[in-house]
Amino acid sequence: MSVVERSLRDTPRARAPFVDRIAVAVLERELEHLRDGALDVTLPDGSRRRFGSGDPVRLEIHDRAFFRRIATRGKVGFGESYTAGDWDCDDLVGLFELLVRNADAVAARRPNLRRVLAARPRPNRRNGLVRARRNIAYHYDLGNDFFALMLDETMTYSCAVFDSPQMSLADAQRAKLQCVCDKLRLGANDHVLEIGCGWGGFALHAAQTTGCRVTALTISAEQARLARERVAAAGLTDRITVVEQDFREHDGRYTKVASIEMLEAIGERQFGPYFATIDRVLEPGGIACVQTILIPDDRWDRYRTTPDWIEQYVFPGCLIPSLTALTTAATRSSRLMVHEVDEIGPHYAETLRRWRESFHARIDDVRALGYDHRFERIWDFYLAFCEAGFRTRALRDVQLTLTRPLNESLPA
């Protein structure tokens, strides 16, 4: 089955009651050790089980297919079972936080179980030019109207930076964009290459606030169309050029390079070409700022080789890097070095909370665009899971300032 099919895998066949019994037994045995919270589980027969201590998260399992999906598909099956409607929860983010906090302890107790669940490895596909365009279209060409319902007026689809809890999402996104401008030391004489421009938020902010020129790359036709419209509406066609082109094909020379949460979409094999491209186009004395989600280094080897629900149903071709994986790729493929690392991951939990809140508040409008109930559950699961990941620090987000050695333009 292709990773770019939106359809869910068939419900596991009901001919395996033995698998059911084993799965239920394993579930109950592992949940007996639950720590740092409580889980109240209602089984399909109406019986209830309580695990852990404290105020519980309530999980109701509607269909025994839940157990077969978990037994045969592991963590991917967990997401598939939610999408299929096999279970519901009164606090999806809280459930994921509880599971994340207990995941390492479960793995330590059951190393053989981990090996079984990881037996179906993540496909290691080449993210070539054609596949890259198809993968990006799968997610971003859902439609500008859809993303406009969820995002703020800046149309920025990456981690914001909140100076205070009362800050609006739009202002927090502008604060993040200004952080990137500051790290690049942007001025009116700069020409910036943006790799992965989205709907033009950074390019517009940078040109408006510093007077610089921006060449903005995207391989999403939908993003390119709206970005050009927004640039024209702002009267900045003389400062911003939107180019629908893969970064690997682009030629030019630039004083600065910006790339905001695009790196996660290209796959491990493209980390080297990505940094080589930045090195190739960057003028002597130039600076790059790369914002990216990260997996903690100690989880990288396990994550990169095991199946991932988000890669299969939300972002085909994606692979979240670790910091060590990136610095290794940059060292092997370019002359670039990491000058600064700024951790902004804690802000992502609040960003995602607000996106999910907007998604639910505008759900009738989402449906009016033609998206069905299964799509709603996919996005609910995706947004809640990511929010929990950043709340528990299981995921990171950083802004990396990159340059070459001996760059005397940087302050001491």
ChimeraX attribute file (.defattr): number of C-alpha atoms within 10 A of each C-alpha:
attribute: neighborCount
match mode: 1-to-1
recipient: residues
	/A:1	8
	/A:2	8
	/A:3	17
	/A:4	18
	/A:5	13
	/A:6	14
	/A:7	12
	/A:8	14
	/A:9	13
	/A:10	8
	/A:11	14
	/A:12	15
	/A:13	10
	/A:14	11
	/A:15	8
	/A:16	10
	/A:17	12
	/A:18	9
	/A:19	16
	/A:20	20
	/A:21	13
	/A:22	13
	/A:23	20
	/A:24	17
	/A:25	11
	/A:26	14
	/A:27	14
	/A:28	14
	/A:29	11
	/A:30	15
	/A:31	18
	/A:32	12
	/A:33	13
	/A:34	20
	/A:35	17
	/A:36	12
	/A:37	19
	/A:38	19
	/A:39	23
	/A:40	18
	/A:41	20
	/A:42	17
	/A:43	17
	/A:44	16
	/A:45	10
	/A:46	10
	/A:47	8
	/A:48	12
	/A:49	13
	/A:50	16
	/A:51	19
	/A:52	16
	/A:53	13
	/A:54	11
	/A:55	10
	/A:56	18
	/A:57	21
	/A:58	19
	/A:59	20
	/A:60	17
	/A:61	22
	/A:62	16
	/A:63	16
	/A:64	20
	/A:65	22
	/A:66	26
	/A:67	25
	/A:68	27
	/A:69	25
	/A:70	21
	/A:71	21
	/A:72	16
	/A:73	21
	/A:74	23
	/A:75	18
	/A:76	20
	/A:77	21
	/A:78	19
	/A:79	23
	/A:80	25
	/A:81	26
	/A:82	19
	/A:83	21
	/A:84	19
	/A:85	16
	/A:86	20
	/A:87	20
	/A:88	15
	/A:89	16
	/A:90	12
	/A:91	14
	/A:92	20
	/A:93	22
	/A:94	21
	/A:95	21
	/A:96	21
	/A:97	25
	/A:98	20
	/A:99	19
	/A:100	17
	/A:101	18
	/A:102	18
	/A:103	12
	/A:104	11
	/A:105	14
	/A:106	17
	/A:107	13
	/A:108	11
	/A:109	12
	/A:110	12
	/A:111	10
	/A:112	11
	/A:113	15
	/A:114	14
	/A:115	12
	/A:116	13
	/A:117	18
	/A:118	18
	/A:119	14
	/A:120	14
	/A:121	13
	/A:122	15
	/A:123	13
	/A:124	13
	/A:125	11
	/A:126	14
	/A:127	20
	/A:128	15
	/A:129	14
	/A:130	9
	/A:131	15
	/A:132	21
	/A:133	17
	/A:134	18
	/A:135	23
	/A:136	21
	/A:137	20
	/A:138	19
	/A:139	15
	/A:140	18
	/A:141	16
	/A:142	14
	/A:143	13
	/A:144	15
	/A:145	11
	/A:146	18
	/A:147	18
	/A:148	15
	/A:149	19
	/A:150	21
	/A:151	21
	/A:152	18
	/A:153	13
	/A:154	18
	/A:155	20
	/A:156	24
	/A:157	19
	/A:158	20
	/A:159	26
	/A:160	25
	/A:161	24
	/A:162	23
	/A:163	13
	/A:164	8
	/A:165	9
	/A:166	8
	/A:167	12
	/A:168	14
	/A:169	22
	/A:170	17
	/A:171	17
	/A:172	21
	/A:173	26
	/A:174	20
	/A:175	16
	/A:176	22
	/A:177	22
	/A:178	18
	/A:179	16
	/A:180	24
	/A:181	21
	/A:182	13
	/A:183	18
	/A:184	22
	/A:185	15
	/A:186	23
	/A:187	16
	/A:188	12
	/A:189	11
	/A:190	19
	/A:191	21
	/A:192	27
	/A:193	28
	/A:194	26
	/A:195	26
	/A:196	24
	/A:197	28
	/A:198	27
	/A:199	27
	/A:200	26
	/A:201	20
	/A:202	27
	/A:203	28
	/A:204	22
	/A:205	17
	/A:206	24
	/A:207	24
	/A:208	15
	/A:209	13
	/A:210	15
	/A:211	18
	/A:212	19
	/A:213	26
	/A:214	25
	/A:215	19
	/A:216	27
	/A:217	24
	/A:218	25
	/A:219	24
	/A:220	25
	/A:221	16
	/A:222	17
	/A:223	24
	/A:224	22
	/A:225	14
	/A:226	15
	/A:227	26
	/A:228	20
	/A:229	15
	/A:230	17
	/A:231	22
	/A:232	13
	/A:233	10
	/A:234	11
	/A:235	12
	/A:236	18
	/A:237	15
	/A:238	11
	/A:239	18
	/A:240	24
	/A:241	18
	/A:242	22
	/A:243	16
	/A:244	17
	/A:245	19
	/A:246	18
	/A:247	19
	/A:248	14
	/A:249	8
	/A:250	14
	/A:251	10
	/A:252	10
	/A:253	17
	/A:254	23
	/A:255	19
	/A:256	25
	/A:257	26
	/A:258	25
	/A:259	23
	/A:260	25
	/A:261	21
	/A:262	18
	/A:263	23
	/A:264	19
	/A:265	21
	/A:266	22
	/A:267	21
	/A:268	22
	/A:269	15
	/A:270	17
	/A:271	20
	/A:272	19
	/A:273	16
	/A:274	20
	/A:275	21
	/A:276	20
	/A:277	18
	/A:278	29
	/A:279	23
	/A:280	15
	/A:281	18
	/A:282	21
	/A:283	15
	/A:284	15
	/A:285	15
	/A:286	24
	/A:287	28
	/A:288	28
	/A:289	26
	/A:290	20
	/A:291	25
	/A:292	24
	/A:293	27
	/A:294	22
	/A:295	23
	/A:296	17
	/A:297	14
	/A:298	10
	/A:299	11
	/A:300	17
	/A:301	12
	/A:302	11
	/A:303	20
	/A:304	20
	/A:305	15
	/A:306	17
	/A:307	21
	/A:308	22
	/A:309	19
	/A:310	20
	/A:311	18
	/A:312	20
	/A:313	23
	/A:314	20
	/A:315	21
	/A:316	27
	/A:317	25
	/A:318	22
	/A:319	23
	/A:320	23
	/A:321	23
	/A:322	23
	/A:323	20
	/A:324	15
	/A:325	17
	/A:326	18
	/A:327	17
	/A:328	13
	/A:329	21
	/A:330	23
	/A:331	15
	/A:332	13
	/A:333	17
	/A:334	18
	/A:335	16
	/A:336	22
	/A:337	15
	/A:338	17
	/A:339	15
	/A:340	14
	/A:341	15
	/A:342	13
	/A:343	14
	/A:344	19
	/A:345	24
	/A:346	21
	/A:347	20
	/A:348	25
	/A:349	23
	/A:350	20
	/A:351	22
	/A:352	24
	/A:353	17
	/A:354	19
	/A:355	22
	/A:356	21
	/A:357	15
	/A:358	16
	/A:359	23
	/A:360	16
	/A:361	13
	/A:362	15
	/A:363	16
	/A:364	11
	/A:365	15
	/A:366	20
	/A:367	14
	/A:368	10
	/A:369	13
	/A:370	9
	/A:371	15
	/A:372	11
	/A:373	12
	/A:374	16
	/A:375	18
	/A:376	17
	/A:377	17
	/A:378	20
	/A:379	17
	/A:380	19
	/A:381	21
	/A:382	18
	/A:383	22
	/A:384	22
	/A:385	22
	/A:386	20
	/A:387	29
	/A:388	25
	/A:389	23
	/A:390	21
	/A:391	21
	/A:392	16
	/A:393	18
	/A:394	17
	/A:395	21
	/A:396	23
	/A:397	22
	/A:398	20
	/A:399	23
	/A:400	22
	/A:401	22
	/A:402	25
	/A:403	24
	/A:404	19
	/A:405	12
	/A:406	9
	/A:407	12
	/A:408	9
	/A:409	11
	/A:410	13
	/A:411	5
	/A:412	4
